[in-house]
């Protein structure tokens, strides 16, 4: 049936579905999860709310204007992570090779299974098992690569069961709007629409060199996606438990302002790495080593986050607890642990639209020019002092 067989598994309205497990009265209702203030942002919403035009990352004020009768909930990241772990365990028991792309999204490589059992039959049985054992709804899509499987799920959710047969990938994608392709965001879509490119068929017919000239490397990547070309492998799941960084100074210092600035710089790079890996942390640890090599640490359990502002506040407070004045410091370090899979969208429970937009813009700049290209202005005055 397939040269390769890649299954995409996506839990439908995952946060809302988890809430429905604990409160049956929410089923069939417009539900919005996210920041409760007018300046808050939507983290997730039910399909009933989506019919009113509500979507994730939308300002809560706008969401409630579109759907004034929606039930707004704060959300429980710890419970969502626990339910995600249950699904992961089920998949790990059954799948030969799988990748956990986010808290509610998985890819499975079923290549070669047809000759023994049948990839699609096996996939539907796995879907039924997950639904039966977790009570959570999900969608599945099967094709020769990640891209087509993901799009197949996305355009047929919820409760999707989509197979794209070998050789029909381009025909399947052709009539769909270009915005369904991963990595084509709002601004790219506007530029393509201005060029008269609204369907994937039109995008696929544009010479790749022209797209590369207009959009750089992203243009060539878009052309490949439009032509159903995606050789990216399924990366075996391996849960990383912690992420850390530390810095030893050339000259031991007692300059507390300079130390705080270095911690700020280190945290900014570490949180970018956290978001790039699609992780959130629930525990922050600060480490200080003095000139006599005595080393001290302090840690704090926190709500799951990948937000610079939130984590910086905890780091500076922990620093104040562990720092002993009049002692020279030779090393500082920061560690994030208790990591869970999830992108920054999950951290929208308290963020404002402006904060989310700023972080996303900064991350795009770092991805393009390097993780050290951006620094807080307040830390630059004496950055090279030590």
Secondary structure, 3 states (H helix, E strand, C coil): CCCCCEEEEEECCHHHHHHHHHCHHHCCCCEEEECCCCCEEEEEECHHHHCCCCCCCCEHHHHHHHCCCCEEECCCHHHHHHHHHHHHHHHHHHCCCEEEEECCEEEEECCCCCCCCCHHHHHHHHHHHHHHHHCCCEEEEEECCHHHHHHHHHCCCCCCEEECCCCCHHHHHHCCEHHHCCCCCHHHHHHHHHCCCCEHHHHHHCCHHHHHHHHCHHHHHHHHHHCCCCCCCCCCCCCCCEEEEEEEEEEEECCHHHHHHHHHHHHHHHHHHHHHCCEEEEEEEEEEEECCCCEEEEEEEEEEECCHHHHHHHHHHHHHHHCCCCCCEEEEEEEEECCEECCHHHHHHCCEHHHHHHHHHHHHHHHHHCCCCCCCHHHCCCCCCC
